Amino acid sequence: MQGKGLRDRVPQLTPNLKVFGVSFDTMAANKAFAEKYGFGFPLLCDTERTMGLAYHAADDLEARAPRRITYIIDAEGLIESAEAVSLFGIKANVNASIARLKGHDT
Amino acid sequence: MIFGKPPKLLPVGAPAPDFEVLDHEGRTVTLAEQRGSRVLLWFYPHASTPG
């Protein structure tokens, strides 16, 4: 539910926030995914897994998929928060990230 | 790795690694060009993931 949650709540967030989804999928797969759910943000196609490795979402180039991780990066390019979730904590993960954003802006 | 230990994430305050990657529309996206904006990176397993 994380992607739809982001889609529905991003407009309420600060305009000075850019959201990107990241997976190892092809452009075609991500395009279909974006159109199916109407994500209002770009989906990055990390088919080489360079982002996945750099952000510790994957352990090696053979990884089939990134782990579910949400990072927030501040305006200076520094890590502001990093959260990984189990399959049971997906919703809590994005809600916590959003709550933190809101707190930051008020 | 499904049952492995939790991943060690990048620490808060560390420089976020730059990247240059194509988005789903074929546009090149870099982290450097986002400077001045906050950025949320949402890593998800597969495009077929239920939204």
Backbone of each chain as nested JSON, in Angstrom:
{
  "chains": [
    {"id": "A", "residues": [
      {"number": 1, "name": "MET", "atoms": {"N": [0.828, -1.215, 0.0], "CA": [0.0, 0.0, 0.0], "C": [0.86, 1.261, 0.0]}},
      {"number": 2, "name": "GLN", "atoms": {"N": [2.154, 1.064, 0.049], "CA": [3.004, 2.225, 0.232], "C": [2.915, 3.221, -0.921]}},
      {"number": 3, "name": "GLY", "atoms": {"N": [2.907, 2.707, -2.142], "CA": [2.892, 3.603, -3.289], "C": [1.629, 4.424, -3.367]}},
      {"number": 4, "name": "LYS", "atoms": {"N": [0.49, 3.794, -3.142], "CA": [-0.764, 4.537, -3.18], "C": [-0.835, 5.541, -2.044]}},
      {"number": 5, "name": "GLY", "atoms": {"N": [-0.291, 5.146, -0.912], "CA": [-0.258, 6.08, 0.212], "C": [0.539, 7.322, -0.13]}},
      {"number": 6, "name": "LEU", "atoms": {"N": [1.667, 7.12, -0.765], "CA": [2.475, 8.267, -1.176], "C": [1.719, 9.12, -2.187]}},
      {"number": 7, "name": "ARG", "atoms": {"N": [1.126, 8.467, -3.155], "CA": [0.405, 9.188, -4.202], "C": [-0.688, 10.082, -3.596]}},
      {"number": 8, "name": "ASP", "atoms": {"N": [-1.412, 9.512, -2.628], "CA": [-2.554, 10.239, -2.082], "C": [-2.147, 11.339, -1.119]}},
      {"number": 9, "name": "ARG", "atoms": {"N": [-0.972, 11.206, -0.545], "CA": [-0.623, 12.142, 0.515], "C": [0.451, 13.142, 0.125]}},
      {"number": 10, "name": "VAL", "atoms": {"N": [1.159, 12.845, -0.928], "CA": [2.216, 13.765, -1.344], "C": [1.709, 15.188, -1.586]}},
      {"number": 11, "name": "PRO", "atoms": {"N": [0.529, 15.356, -2.205], "CA": [0.082, 16.732, -2.44], "C": [-0.082, 17.544, -1.162]}},
      {"number": 12, "name": "GLN", "atoms": {"N": [-0.248, 16.862, -0.041], "CA": [-0.4, 17.587, 1.225], "C": [0.949, 17.971, 1.81]}},
      {"number": 13, "name": "LEU", "atoms": {"N": [1.969, 17.442, 1.242], "CA": [3.293, 17.685, 1.804], "C": [3.865, 18.98, 1.243]}},
      {"number": 14, "name": "THR", "atoms": {"N": [4.986, 19.315, 1.747], "CA": [5.624, 20.536, 1.298], "C": [5.872, 20.524, -0.212]}},
      {"number": 15, "name": "PRO", "atoms": {"N": [5.672, 21.653, -0.86], "CA": [5.979, 21.707, -2.291], "C": [7.473, 21.56, -2.561]}},
      {"number": 16, "name": "ASN", "atoms": {"N": [8.262, 21.761, -1.534], "CA": [9.711, 21.654, -1.72], "C": [10.211, 20.24, -1.447]}},
      {"number": 17, "name": "LEU", "atoms": {"N": [9.38, 19.26, -1.765], "CA": [9.773, 17.863, -1.615], "C": [9.557, 17.157, -2.946]}},
      {"number": 18, "name": "LYS", "atoms": {"N": [10.571, 16.454, -3.403], "CA": [10.446, 15.663, -4.623], "C": [10.462, 14.194, -4.251]}},
      {"number": 19, "name": "VAL", "atoms": {"N": [9.497, 13.459, -4.782], "CA": [9.361, 12.041, -4.46], "C": [9.759, 11.205, -5.666]}},
      {"number": 20, "name": "PHE", "atoms": {"N": [10.55, 10.162, -5.425], "CA": [10.935, 9.233, -6.48], "C": [10.758, 7.811, -5.97]}},
      {"number": 21, "name": "GLY", "atoms": {"N": [10.101, 6.971, -6.751], "CA": [10.118, 5.543, -6.502], "C": [11.358, 4.966, -7.167]}},
      {"number": 22, "name": "VAL", "atoms": {"N": [11.908, 3.903, -6.597], "CA": [13.092, 3.267, -7.186], "C": [12.915, 1.755, -7.153]}},
      {"number": 23, "name": "SER", "atoms": {"N": [13.075, 1.119, -8.308], "CA": [13.114, -0.35, -8.351], "C": [14.121, -0.766, -9.415]}},
      {"number": 24, "name": "PHE", "atoms": {"N": [14.294, -2.066, -9.557], "CA": [15.222, -2.573, -10.569], "C": [14.484, -2.925, -11.857]}},
      {"number": 25, "name": "ASP", "atoms": {"N": [13.249, -2.527, -11.948], "CA": [12.43, -2.913, -13.091], "C": [12.735, -2.079, -14.328]}},
      {"number": 26, "name": "THR", "atoms": {"N": [12.279, -2.598, -15.455], "CA": [12.488, -1.899, -16.727], "C": [11.58, -0.679, -16.827]}},
      {"number": 27, "name": "MET", "atoms": {"N": [11.932, 0.179, -17.77], "CA": [11.119, 1.36, -18.028], "C": [9.678, 0.967, -18.374]}},
      {"number": 28, "name": "ALA", "atoms": {"N": [9.531, -0.072, -19.187], "CA": [8.189, -0.489, -19.597], "C": [7.363, -0.945, -18.395]}},
      {"number": 29, "name": "ALA", "atoms": {"N": [7.987, -1.723, -17.515], "CA": [7.256, -2.215, -16.342], "C": [6.873, -1.057, -15.424]}},
      {"number": 30, "name": "ASN", "atoms": {"N": [7.798, -0.129, -15.251], "CA": [7.503, 0.997, -14.378], "C": [6.475, 1.948, -14.987]}},
      {"number": 31, "name": "LYS", "atoms": {"N": [6.517, 2.063, -16.295], "CA": [5.534, 2.928, -16.961], "C": [4.121, 2.364, -16.757]}},
      {"number": 32, "name": "ALA", "atoms": {"N": [4.008, 1.061, -16.915], "CA": [2.704, 0.426, -16.709], "C": [2.25, 0.575, -15.258]}},
      {"number": 33, "name": "PHE", "atoms": {"N": [3.196, 0.423, -14.338], "CA": [2.891, 0.557, -12.903], "C": [2.422, 1.976, -12.601]}},
      {"number": 34, "name": "ALA", "atoms": {"N": [3.134, 2.955, -13.157], "CA": [2.785, 4.359, -12.915], "C": [1.4, 4.674, -13.477]}},
      {"number": 35, "name": "GLU", "atoms": {"N": [1.115, 4.125, -14.645], "CA": [-0.183, 4.422, -15.263], "C": [-1.309, 3.713, -14.524]}},
      {"number": 36, "name": "LYS", "atoms": {"N": [-1.03, 2.515, -14.044], "CA": [-2.07, 1.763, -13.343], "C": [-2.519, 2.485, -12.078]}},
      {"number": 37, "name": "TYR", "atoms": {"N": [-1.547, 3.036, -11.357], "CA": [-1.887, 3.63, -10.063], "C": [-1.89, 5.144, -10.071]}},
      {"number": 38, "name": "GLY", "atoms": {"N": [-1.539, 5.737, -11.186], "CA": [-1.58, 7.189, -11.26], "C": [-0.626, 7.87, -10.298]}},
      {"number": 39, "name": "PHE", "atoms": {"N": [0.561, 7.305, -10.153], "CA": [1.546, 7.951, -9.294], "C": [1.881, 9.316, -9.885]}},
      {"number": 40, "name": "GLY", "atoms": {"N": [1.941, 10.3, -9.051], "CA": [2.26, 11.635, -9.535], "C": [3.738, 11.929, -9.447]}},
      {"number": 41, "name": "PHE", "atoms": {"N": [4.552, 10.891, -9.303], "CA": [5.995, 11.109, -9.153], "C": [6.739, 10.103, -10.035]}},
      {"number": 42, "name": "PRO", "atoms": {"N": [7.976, 10.422, -10.397], "CA": [8.727, 9.541, -11.288], "C": [9.131, 8.231, -10.612]}},
      {"number": 43, "name": "LEU", "atoms": {"N": [9.166, 7.173, -11.4], "CA": [9.669, 5.877, -10.947], "C": [11.015, 5.658, -11.625]}},
      {"number": 44, "name": "LEU", "atoms": {"N": [12.058, 5.535, -10.832], "CA": [13.407, 5.406, -11.374], "C": [13.723, 3.942, -11.671]}},
      {"number": 45, "name": "CYS", "atoms": {"N": [14.337, 3.708, -12.825], "CA": [14.591, 2.352, -13.317], "C": [16.059, 2.011, -13.075]}},
      {"number": 46, "name": "ASP", "atoms": {"N": [16.35, 1.522, -11.896], "CA": [17.735, 1.229, -11.498], "C": [18.102, -0.179, -11.96]}},
      {"number": 47, "name": "THR", "atoms": {"N": [18.046, -0.376, -13.246], "CA": [18.277, -1.728, -13.779], "C": [19.715, -2.191, -13.551]}},
      {"number": 48, "name": "GLU", "atoms": {"N": [20.647, -1.265, -13.395], "CA": [22.043, -1.624, -13.127], "C": [22.306, -1.85, -11.632]}},
      {"number": 49, "name": "ARG", "atoms": {"N": [21.315, -1.516, -10.81], "CA": [21.402, -1.706, -9.351], "C": [22.444, -0.803, -8.682]}},
      {"number": 50, "name": "THR", "atoms": {"N": [22.856, 0.231, -9.36], "CA": [23.854, 1.115, -8.752], "C": [23.256, 1.894, -7.582]}},
      {"number": 51, "name": "MET", "atoms": {"N": [22.019, 2.366, -7.748], "CA": [21.36, 3.054, -6.634], "C": [21.089, 2.079, -5.497]}},
      {"number": 52, "name": "GLY", "atoms": {"N": [20.619, 0.909, -5.858], "CA": [20.305, -0.092, -4.847], "C": [21.509, -0.416, -3.978]}},
      {"number": 53, "name": "LEU", "atoms": {"N": [22.679, -0.551, -4.61], "CA": [23.894, -0.827, -3.849], "C": [24.318, 0.386, -3.029]}},
      {"number": 54, "name": "ALA", "atoms": {"N": [24.282, 1.566, -3.654], "CA": [24.753, 2.774, -2.968], "C": [23.906, 3.091, -1.739]}},
      {"number": 55, "name": "TYR", "atoms": {"N": [22.612, 2.769, -1.821], "CA": [21.689, 3.088, -0.728], "C": [21.375, 1.873, 0.148]}},
      {"number": 56, "name": "HIS", "atoms": {"N": [22.157, 0.807, -0.024], "CA": [22.032, -0.389, 0.818], "C": [20.65, -1.031, 0.715]}},
      {"number": 57, "name": "ALA", "atoms": {"N": [20.039, -0.875, -0.442], "CA": [18.755, -1.545, -0.658], "C": [18.965, -2.927, -1.271]}},
      {"number": 58, "name": "ALA", "atoms": {"N": [20.202, -3.186, -1.704], "CA": [20.555, -4.497, -2.255], "C": [21.977, -4.805, -1.831]}},
      {"number": 59, "name": "ASP", "atoms": {"N": [22.277, -6.095, -1.73], "CA": [23.603, -6.498, -1.257], "C": [24.595, -6.728, -2.388]}},
      {"number": 60, "name": "ASP", "atoms": {"N": [24.106, -7.026, -3.593], "CA": [25.018, -7.289, -4.704], "C": [24.273, -7.093, -6.02]}},
      {"number": 61, "name": "LEU", "atoms": {"N": [25.031, -7.184, -7.101], "CA": [24.463, -6.933, -8.425], "C": [23.489, -8.02, -8.864]}},
      {"number": 62, "name": "GLU", "atoms": {"N": [23.499, -9.142, -8.152], "CA": [22.597, -10.237, -8.5], "C": [21.24, -10.097, -7.818]}},
      {"number": 63, "name": "ALA", "atoms": {"N": [21.105, -9.105, -6.954], "CA": [19.847, -8.968, -6.211], "C": [18.676, -8.834, -7.178]}},
      {"number": 64, "name": "ARG", "atoms": {"N": [17.638, -9.576, -6.936], "CA": [16.486, -9.554, -7.839], "C": [15.636, -8.313, -7.624]}},
      {"number": 65, "name": "ALA", "atoms": {"N": [15.624, -7.804, -6.405], "CA": [14.771, -6.654, -6.099], "C": [15.348, -5.912, -4.908]}},
      {"number": 66, "name": "PRO", "atoms": {"N": [15.111, -4.607, -4.842], "CA": [15.542, -3.863, -3.655], "C": [14.648, -4.167, -2.462]}},
      {"number": 67, "name": "ARG", "atoms": {"N": [15.226, -3.997, -1.281], "CA": [14.417, -4.05, -0.066], "C": [13.551, -2.795, 0.012]}},
      {"number": 68, "name": "ARG", "atoms": {"N": [12.488, -2.886, 0.767], "CA": [11.631, -1.709, 0.983], "C": [12.315, -0.78, 1.969]}},
      {"number": 69, "name": "ILE", "atoms": {"N": [12.813, 0.311, 1.451], "CA": [13.511, 1.297, 2.274], "C": [13.035, 2.675, 1.832]}},
      {"number": 70, "name": "THR", "atoms": {"N": [12.829, 3.542, 2.776], "CA": [12.472, 4.92, 2.453], "C": [13.522, 5.85, 3.042]}},
      {"number": 71, "name": "TYR", "atoms": {"N": [14.121, 6.653, 2.181], "CA": [15.076, 7.674, 2.622], "C": [14.473, 9.05, 2.391]}},
      {"number": 72, "name": "ILE", "atoms": {"N": [14.771, 9.945, 3.29], "CA": [14.525, 11.359, 3.02], "C": [15.884, 12.045, 3.026]}},
      {"number": 73, "name": "ILE", "atoms": {"N": [16.112, 12.851, 1.994], "CA": [17.374, 13.568, 1.819], "C": [17.065, 15.052, 1.938]}},
      {"number": 74, "name": "ASP", "atoms": {"N": [17.87, 15.747, 2.707], "CA": [17.564, 17.165, 2.91], "C": [18.029, 18.007, 1.716]}},
      {"number": 75, "name": "ALA", "atoms": {"N": [17.743, 19.295, 1.77], "CA": [17.989, 20.171, 0.619], "C": [19.475, 20.334, 0.328]}},
      {"number": 76, "name": "GLU", "atoms": {"N": [20.318, 19.976, 1.299], "CA": [21.767, 20.055, 1.085], "C": [22.342, 18.723, 0.607]}},
      {"number": 77, "name": "GLY", "atoms": {"N": [21.479, 17.723, 0.468], "CA": [21.961, 16.433, -0.03], "C": [22.436, 15.489, 1.051]}},
      {"number": 78, "name": "LEU", "atoms": {"N": [22.05, 15.725, 2.287], "CA": [22.422, 14.833, 3.39], "C": [21.23, 13.959, 3.779]}},
      {"number": 79, "name": "ILE", "atoms": {"N": [21.546, 12.745, 4.248], "CA": [20.488, 11.841, 4.682], "C": [19.781, 12.432, 5.902]}},
      {"number": 80, "name": "GLU", "atoms": {"N": [18.479, 12.601, 5.777], "CA": [17.691, 13.156, 6.884], "C": [17.019, 12.044, 7.684]}},
      {"number": 81, "name": "SER", "atoms": {"N": [16.57, 11.009, 6.985], "CA": [16.045, 9.843, 7.692], "C": [16.166, 8.625, 6.788]}},
      {"number": 82, "name": "ALA", "atoms": {"N": [16.216, 7.462, 7.414], "CA": [16.322, 6.2, 6.682], "C": [15.513, 5.172, 7.444]}},
      {"number": 83, "name": "GLU", "atoms": {"N": [14.603, 4.513, 6.739], "CA": [13.769, 3.514, 7.405], "C": [13.615, 2.291, 6.526]}},
      {"number": 84, "name": "ALA", "atoms": {"N": [13.818, 1.134, 7.108], "CA": [13.557, -0.131, 6.424], "C": [12.39, -0.801, 7.134]}},
      {"number": 85, "name": "VAL", "atoms": {"N": [11.622, -1.55, 6.388], "CA": [10.451, -2.172, 6.996], "C": [10.36, -3.642, 6.646]}},
      {"number": 86, "name": "SER", "atoms": {"N": [9.766, -4.378, 7.519], "CA": [9.41, -5.754, 7.225], "C": [8.137, -5.729, 6.393]}},
      {"number": 87, "name": "LEU", "atoms": {"N": [7.763, -6.877, 5.893], "CA": [6.527, -6.946, 5.11], "C": [5.322, -6.527, 5.935]}},
      {"number": 88, "name": "PHE", "atoms": {"N": [5.464, -6.605, 7.238], "CA": [4.316, -6.284, 8.081], "C": [4.297, -4.822, 8.496]}},
      {"number": 89, "name": "GLY", "atoms": {"N": [5.333, -4.101, 8.144], "CA": [5.429, -2.729, 8.626], "C": [5.402, -1.682, 7.537]}},
      {"number": 90, "name": "ILE", "atoms": {"N": [4.949, -2.053, 6.37], "CA": [5.032, -1.146, 5.227], "C": [4.256, 0.136, 5.47]}},
      {"number": 91, "name": "LYS", "atoms": {"N": [3.041, -0.016, 5.92], "CA": [2.205, 1.159, 6.085], "C": [2.753, 2.049, 7.192]}},
      {"number": 92, "name": "ALA", "atoms": {"N": [3.194, 1.405, 8.264], "CA": [3.767, 2.179, 9.369], "C": [4.981, 2.958, 8.889]}},
      {"number": 93, "name": "ASN", "atoms": {"N": [5.735, 2.348, 8.003], "CA": [6.946, 2.987, 7.487], "C": [6.624, 4.289, 6.784]}},
      {"number": 94, "name": "VAL", "atoms": {"N": [5.722, 4.253, 5.844], "CA": [5.46, 5.467, 5.069], "C": [4.726, 6.485, 5.925]}},
      {"number": 95, "name": "ASN", "atoms": {"N": [3.872, 5.995, 6.821], "CA": [3.179, 6.938, 7.691], "C": [4.158, 7.661, 8.608]}},
      {"number": 96, "name": "ALA", "atoms": {"N": [5.14, 6.933, 9.078], "CA": [6.138, 7.558, 9.952], "C": [6.942, 8.596, 9.178]}},
      {"number": 97, "name": "SER", "atoms": {"N": [7.28, 8.259, 7.949], "CA": [8.029, 9.209, 7.131], "C": [7.22, 10.475, 6.889]}},
      {"number": 98, "name": "ILE", "atoms": {"N": [5.956, 10.291, 6.595], "CA": [5.105, 11.443, 6.312], "C": [4.886, 12.275, 7.568]}},
      {"number": 99, "name": "ALA", "atoms": {"N": [4.708, 11.59, 8.68], "CA": [4.525, 12.324, 9.936], "C": [5.748, 13.178, 10.238]}},
      {"number": 100, "name": "ARG", "atoms": {"N": [6.909, 12.599, 9.945], "CA": [8.131, 13.357, 10.197], "C": [8.213, 14.57, 9.28]}},
      {"number": 101, "name": "LEU", "atoms": {"N": [7.813, 14.396, 8.043], "CA": [7.82, 15.518, 7.101], "C": [6.902, 16.629, 7.575]}},
      {"number": 102, "name": "LYS", "atoms": {"N": [5.729, 16.23, 8.011], "CA": [4.764, 17.229, 8.465], "C": [5.306, 17.968, 9.677]}},
      {"number": 103, "name": "GLY", "atoms": {"N": [5.895, 17.204, 10.585], "CA": [6.458, 17.834, 11.768], "C": [7.54, 18.826, 11.405]}},
      {"number": 104, "name": "HIS", "atoms": {"N": [8.287, 18.46, 10.387], "CA": [9.388, 19.308, 9.937], "C": [8.883, 20.625, 9.391]}},
      {"number": 105, "name": "ASP", "atoms": {"N": [7.695, 20.602, 8.836], "CA": [7.21, 21.776, 8.106], "C": [6.291, 22.662, 8.923]}},
      {"number": 106, "name": "THR", "atoms": {"N": [5.964, 22.248, 10.11], "CA": [5.028, 23.061, 10.886], "C": [5.737, 23.712, 12.057]}}
    ]},
    {"id": "B", "residues": [
      {"number": 1, "name": "MET", "atoms": {"N": [18.274, -13.61, 1.909], "CA": [18.319, -12.449, 2.803], "C": [16.967, -12.156, 3.438]}},
      {"number": 2, "name": "ILE", "atoms": {"N": [15.948, -12.892, 3.027], "CA": [14.608, -12.587, 3.538], "C": [14.58, -12.696, 5.059]}},
      {"number": 3, "name": "PHE", "atoms": {"N": [15.271, -13.702, 5.577], "CA": [15.245, -13.888, 7.022], "C": [16.549, -13.421, 7.666]}},
      {"number": 4, "name": "GLY", "atoms": {"N": [17.351, -12.717, 6.914], "CA": [18.631, -12.252, 7.423], "C": [18.479, -11.081, 8.361]}},
      {"number": 5, "name": "LYS", "atoms": {"N": [19.622, -10.591, 8.828], "CA": [19.567, -9.458, 9.749], "C": [19.138, -8.202, 8.99]}},
      {"number": 6, "name": "PRO", "atoms": {"N": [18.612, -7.219, 9.702], "CA": [18.132, -6.017, 9.031], "C": [19.28, -5.325, 8.305]}},
      {"number": 7, "name": "PRO", "atoms": {"N": [19.028, -4.712, 7.185], "CA": [20.089, -4.055, 6.439], "C": [20.637, -2.856, 7.2]}},
      {"number": 8, "name": "LYS", "atoms": {"N": [21.912, -2.617, 7.005], "CA": [22.525, -1.439, 7.601], "C": [22.316, -0.276, 6.626]}},
      {"number": 9, "name": "LEU", "atoms": {"N": [21.561, 0.684, 7.036], "CA": [21.219, 1.789, 6.129], "C": [22.244, 2.898, 6.22]}},
      {"number": 10, "name": "LEU", "atoms": {"N": [22.193, 3.804, 5.276], "CA": [23.066, 4.974, 5.327], "C": [22.711, 5.785, 6.568]}},
      {"number": 11, "name": "PRO", "atoms": {"N": [23.718, 6.267, 7.288], "CA": [23.432, 6.98, 8.529], "C": [22.895, 8.39, 8.284]}},
      {"number": 12, "name": "VAL", "atoms": {"N": [22.045, 8.818, 9.195], "CA": [21.527, 10.183, 9.138], "C": [22.697, 11.162, 9.187]}},
      {"number": 13, "name": "GLY", "atoms": {"N": [22.649, 12.154, 8.324], "CA": [23.696, 13.168, 8.281], "C": [24.787, 12.884, 7.262]}},
      {"number": 14, "name": "ALA", "atoms": {"N": [24.815, 11.648, 6.751], "CA": [25.815, 11.305, 5.73], "C": [25.401, 11.897, 4.384]}},
      {"number": 15, "name": "PRO", "atoms": {"N": [26.387, 12.197, 3.542], "CA": [26.038, 12.658, 2.194], "C": [25.303, 11.554, 1.435]}},
      {"number": 16, "name": "ALA", "atoms": {"N": [24.191, 11.911, 0.81], "CA": [23.458, 10.928, 0.015], "C": [24.224, 10.671, -1.282]}},
      {"number": 17, "name": "PRO", "atoms": {"N": [24.45, 9.409, -1.634], "CA": [25.187, 9.112, -2.866], "C": [24.474, 9.689, -4.089]}},
      {"number": 18, "name": "ASP", "atoms": {"N": [25.242, 10.344, -4.944], "CA": [24.62, 10.862, -6.164], "C": [24.25, 9.695, -7.069]}},
      {"number": 19, "name": "PHE", "atoms": {"N": [23.308, 9.938, -7.953], "CA": [22.917, 8.904, -8.917], "C": [22.504, 9.569, -10.217]}},
      {"number": 20, "name": "GLU", "atoms": {"N": [22.553, 8.802, -11.27], "CA": [22.07, 9.242, -12.575], "C": [21.366, 8.046, -13.186]}},
      {"number": 21, "name": "VAL", "atoms": {"N": [20.071, 8.168, -13.371], "CA": [19.269, 7.004, -13.744], "C": [18.07, 7.493, -14.563]}},
      {"number": 22, "name": "LEU", "atoms": {"N": [17.528, 6.609, -15.379], "CA": [16.357, 6.977, -16.175], "C": [15.085, 6.721, -15.394]}},
      {"number": 23, "name": "ASP", "atoms": {"N": [14.105, 7.611, -15.578], "CA": [12.804, 7.354, -14.954], "C": [11.903, 6.604, -15.949]}},
      {"number": 24, "name": "HIS", "atoms": {"N": [10.656, 6.367, -15.541], "CA": [9.765, 5.531, -16.352], "C": [9.362, 6.185, -17.663]}},
      {"number": 25, "name": "GLU", "atoms": {"N": [9.66, 7.486, -17.806], "CA": [9.38, 8.17, -19.066], "C": [10.65, 8.341, -19.903]}},
      {"number": 26, "name": "GLY", "atoms": {"N": [11.761, 7.799, -19.408], "CA": [13.004, 7.904, -20.162], "C": [13.795, 9.168, -19.885]}},
      {"number": 27, "name": "ARG", "atoms": {"N": [13.378, 9.932, -18.9], "CA": [14.112, 11.149, -18.537], "C": [15.261, 10.805, -17.592]}},
      {"number": 28, "name": "THR", "atoms": {"N": [16.398, 11.467, -17.792], "CA": [17.525, 11.26, -16.895], "C": [17.313, 12.054, -15.609]}},
      {"number": 29, "name": "VAL", "atoms": {"N": [17.475, 11.389, -14.488], "CA": [17.303, 12.02, -13.184], "C": [18.602, 11.876, -12.404]}},
      {"number": 30, "name": "THR", "atoms": {"N": [19.093, 12.976, -11.843], "CA": [20.255, 12.903, -10.956], "C": [19.882, 13.484, -9.602]}},
      {"number": 31, "name": "LEU", "atoms": {"N": [20.61, 13.044, -8.581], "CA": [20.37, 13.63, -7.259], "C": [20.893, 15.065, -7.229]}},
      {"number": 32, "name": "ALA", "atoms": {"N": [22.008, 15.301, -7.894], "CA": [22.632, 16.628, -7.835], "C": [21.663, 17.722, -8.283]}},
      {"number": 33, "name": "GLU", "atoms": {"N": [20.844, 17.412, -9.277], "CA": [19.938, 18.443, -9.79], "C": [18.754, 18.697, -8.853]}},
      {"number": 34, "name": "GLN", "atoms": {"N": [18.617, 17.895, -7.812], "CA": [17.532, 18.107, -6.842], "C": [17.975, 19.013, -5.695]}},
      {"number": 35, "name": "ARG", "atoms": {"N": [19.247, 19.39, -5.68], "CA": [19.771, 20.201, -4.577], "C": [18.898, 21.44, -4.376]}},
      {"number": 36, "name": "GLY", "atoms": {"N": [18.583, 21.732, -3.124], "CA": [17.665, 22.83, -2.831], "C": [16.255, 22.335, -2.543]}},
      {"number": 37, "name": "SER", "atoms": {"N": [15.989, 21.091, -2.889], "CA": [14.719, 20.458, -2.548], "C": [15.007, 19.258, -1.655]}},
      {"number": 38, "name": "ARG", "atoms": {"N": [14.04, 18.948, -0.79], "CA": [14.139, 17.687, -0.066], "C": [13.664, 16.585, -0.999]}},
      {"number": 39, "name": "VAL", "atoms": {"N": [14.224, 15.407, -0.82], "CA": [13.952, 14.284, -1.717], "C": [13.52, 13.078, -0.896]}},
      {"number": 40, "name": "LEU", "atoms": {"N": [12.456, 12.429, -1.317], "CA": [12.045, 11.17, -0.704], "C": [12.313, 10.063, -1.723]}},
      {"number": 41, "name": "LEU", "atoms": {"N": [13.142, 9.112, -1.348], "CA": [13.418, 7.939, -2.196], "C": [12.682, 6.745, -1.612]}},
      {"number": 42, "name": "TRP", "atoms": {"N": [11.792, 6.195, -2.405], "CA": [11.0, 5.049, -1.968], "C": [11.444, 3.823, -2.777]}},
      {"number": 43, "name": "PHE", "atoms": {"N": [12.243, 2.957, -2.169], "CA": [12.652, 1.71, -2.826], "C": [11.541, 0.692, -2.654]}},
      {"number": 44, "name": "TYR", "atoms": {"N": [11.103, 0.099, -3.757], "CA": [10.044, -0.918, -3.704], "C": [10.498, -2.124, -4.512]}},
      {"number": 45, "name": "PRO", "atoms": {"N": [10.023, -3.309, -4.161], "CA": [10.578, -4.534, -4.754], "C": [10.305, -4.695, -6.252]}},
      {"number": 46, "name": "HIS", "atoms": {"N": [9.064, -4.496, -6.653], "CA": [8.721, -4.747, -8.052], "C": [7.603, -3.824, -8.494]}},
      {"number": 47, "name": "ALA", "atoms": {"N": [7.617, -3.507, -9.783], "CA": [6.558, -2.66, -10.333], "C": [5.199, -3.344, -10.24]}},
      {"number": 48, "name": "SER", "atoms": {"N": [5.214, -4.659, -10.071], "CA": [3.941, -5.361, -9.948], "C": [3.428, -5.373, -8.517]}},
      {"number": 49, "name": "THR", "atoms": {"N": [4.214, -4.787, -7.615], "CA": [3.796, -4.73, -6.215], "C": [2.411, -4.11, -6.122]}},
      {"number": 50, "name": "PRO", "atoms": {"N": [1.508, -4.716, -5.377], "CA": [0.223, -4.04, -5.191], "C": [0.459, -2.63, -4.678]}},
      {"number": 51, "name": "GLY", "atoms": {"N": [-0.178, -1.67, -5.343], "CA": [0.094, -0.266, -5.045], "C": [-0.218, 0.102, -3.629]}}
    ]}
  ]
}
